[in-house]
């Protein structure tokens, strides 16, 4: 993946592209912007949403963990 810093509407953002140049997402101060391939709408995944999602996954994984084997 390739990252390139660009200025968009007076704000510096980072475009993340695949090795062949396709835009995958844009990193902004508010979060990651992704473009829906079907509707062409821009969706924002905020950093708070990512942290919250990761926290809930980590919590679930701890509950689902198998007990360690006794040696």
C-alpha positions as CSV (number, residue, x, y, z in Angstrom):
1,X,0.0,0.0,0.0
2,X,1.1,3.5,-0.7
3,X,0.3,6.6,1.5
4,X,0.4,10.1,0.2
5,X,-0.4,13.3,2.1
6,X,-2.5,15.7,0.2
7,X,-4.4,18.9,1.0
8,X,-8.1,18.7,0.5
9,X,-10.4,21.7,1.4
10,X,-7.5,23.3,3.4
11,X,-7.0,20.1,5.5
12,X,-4.1,17.7,5.2
13,X,-5.3,14.2,4.7
14,X,-3.6,10.9,3.9
15,X,-4.7,8.9,0.8
16,X,-4.0,5.2,1.1
17,X,-3.8,3.5,-2.2
18,X,-3.2,-0.1,-3.4
19,X,0.1,-0.9,-5.1
20,X,-1.7,-0.4,-8.5
21,X,-3.0,3.0,-7.5
22,X,-6.6,2.4,-6.5
23,X,-7.8,4.6,-3.7
24,X,-8.7,2.4,-0.7
25,X,-9.5,4.9,2.0
26,X,-8.6,8.4,3.3
27,X,-7.2,9.1,6.8
28,X,-8.5,12.3,8.2
29,X,-8.5,13.9,11.7
30,X,-12.0,12.6,12.3
31,X,-11.4,9.0,11.1
32,X,-11.2,6.9,8.0
33,X,-13.3,7.8,4.9
34,X,-14.4,4.9,2.7
35,X,-16.4,5.1,-0.5
36,X,-19.2,2.6,-1.0
37,X,-18.7,1.0,-4.4
38,X,-22.4,0.6,-4.9
39,X,-23.9,3.9,-3.7
40,X,-20.8,6.0,-4.2
41,X,-21.5,7.6,-0.7
42,X,-18.6,8.5,1.5
43,X,-18.8,6.7,4.9
44,X,-16.8,7.9,7.9
45,X,-15.5,5.3,10.4
46,X,-14.5,7.5,13.4
47,X,-11.6,6.6,15.6
48,X,-14.0,6.3,18.5
49,X,-16.0,3.7,16.6
50,X,-12.9,1.7,15.9
51,X,-11.7,1.7,19.5
52,X,-15.2,0.8,20.8
53,X,-15.4,-2.1,18.3
54,X,-12.0,-3.3,19.2
55,X,-12.7,-3.1,22.9
56,X,-15.9,-5.1,22.6
57,X,-14.1,-7.8,20.5
58,X,-11.3,-8.1,23.0
59,X,-13.8,-8.5,25.8
60,X,-15.7,-11.2,23.9
61,X,-12.5,-13.0,23.0
62,X,-11.5,-13.2,26.7
63,X,-14.8,-14.8,27.5
64,X,-14.6,-17.2,24.6
65,X,-11.1,-18.3,25.4
66,X,-10.6,-22.0,26.0
67,X,-9.1,-22.9,29.3
68,X,-5.4,-23.6,29.2
69,X,-4.3,-27.2,29.2
70,X,-2.7,-28.6,32.3
71,X,0.7,-30.1,31.6
